[in-house]
């Protein structure tokens, strides 16, 4: 859990407001079975690019007495992009890559 989501630093009024909203949402979800079906959630993740070799590309000819070939470790490439994904109960609604040097905030969304 991220420290910024822990409510210990909230003022009493803020805690009360969160509690009343949570109770209101709980009651609404209990009275309307389709309530959560209308919710869309979002998440962000970093996506790394790889250039993997296929099995055929990495094959080598060797004699039976030759030592076993060492395989290089796969490492992350220089391609690193943030991706935002929005989904509901049925699956992904929208997914897109964030342009480089873009701040993901409420204005971006």
C-alpha positions in Angstrom: 0.0 0.0 0.0 1.3 3.4 -0.9 1.8 5.8 2.0 -0.2 8.5 0.1 -3.3 6.4 0.3 -3.2 5.9 4.1 -5.7 8.2 5.8 -3.7 8.7 9.0 -2.7 12.2 7.9 -6.3 13.4 7.2 -8.1 15.9 9.3 -11.1 14.8 11.2 -13.5 16.4 8.8 -11.8 14.7 5.9 -12.1 11.3 7.6 -15.8 11.9 8.3 -16.4 12.9 4.7 -14.7 9.7 3.5 -16.8 7.6 5.9 -20.1 9.2 4.8 -19.3 8.7 1.1 -18.2 5.1 1.7 -21.4 4.3 3.6 -23.5 6.0 0.9 -21.8 4.0 -1.9 -22.2 0.7 0.1 -25.9 1.4 0.6 -26.4 2.3 -3.1 -24.5 -0.9 -4.2 -26.7 -3.0 -1.8 -30.0 -1.5 -3.2 -29.0 -1.5 -6.9 -27.5 -4.8 -8.2 -26.3 -3.1 -11.4 -24.5 -0.3 -9.6 -21.0 -1.8 -9.8 -21.6 -2.8 -13.4 -21.5 0.9 -14.3 -18.2 1.5 -12.6 -15.0 2.0 -14.7 -11.6 1.7 -13.0 -8.2 2.8 -14.3 -4.6 1.9 -13.7 -1.2 2.9 -14.9 1.8 0.6 -15.6 5.2 0.8 -17.1 5.7 -1.2 -20.3 9.2 -2.3 -21.3 10.2 -3.3 -24.8 12.1 -6.5 -25.5 13.7 -8.0 -28.6 13.5 -11.7 -27.8 15.2 -14.3 -30.0 13.0 -17.1 -31.3 14.1 -20.6 -30.5 15.3 -21.1 -34.0 17.3 -17.9 -34.0 19.1 -18.9 -30.8 19.9 -22.4 -32.0 23.6 -23.3 -32.6 25.3 -26.3 -34.2 27.7 -28.1 -31.8 29.5 -31.4 -31.4 28.2 -33.8 -28.8 31.4 -33.4 -26.9 31.2 -29.6 -26.9 30.3 -27.8 -23.7 26.7 -26.5 -23.4 26.2 -23.1 -24.9 25.6 -20.2 -22.5 22.5 -18.2 -23.1 22.7 -14.5 -22.5 20.3 -13.0 -19.9 17.4 -11.1 -21.3 17.5 -7.5 -20.0 15.1 -4.6 -20.3 15.6 -2.4 -23.3 15.8 1.3 -23.4 12.1 1.4 -24.5 10.1 2.2 -21.4 6.6 3.7 -21.9 3.7 4.3 -19.4 0.4 2.7 -20.4 -3.0 3.7 -19.0 -5.8 1.1 -18.9 -9.4 1.5 -18.1 -11.7 -1.4 -17.5 -15.1 -2.5 -16.3 -16.7 -5.8 -15.3 -16.7 -6.9 -18.9 -13.0 -6.2 -19.6 -10.8 -3.5 -21.1 -12.7 -0.3 -22.1 -9.6 1.7 -23.3 -5.9 1.3 -23.2 -3.3 3.8 -24.5 0.3 4.6 -24.3 1.2 7.9 -22.6 3.4 10.2 -24.8 6.9 10.8 -23.5 7.4 13.7 -21.2 3.7 13.9 -20.3 2.6 14.2 -16.7 -0.3 11.9 -15.9 -2.7 14.0 -13.8 -6.4 15.0 -13.8 -5.8 17.3 -16.8 -4.3 14.4 -18.8 -7.3 12.2 -18.1 
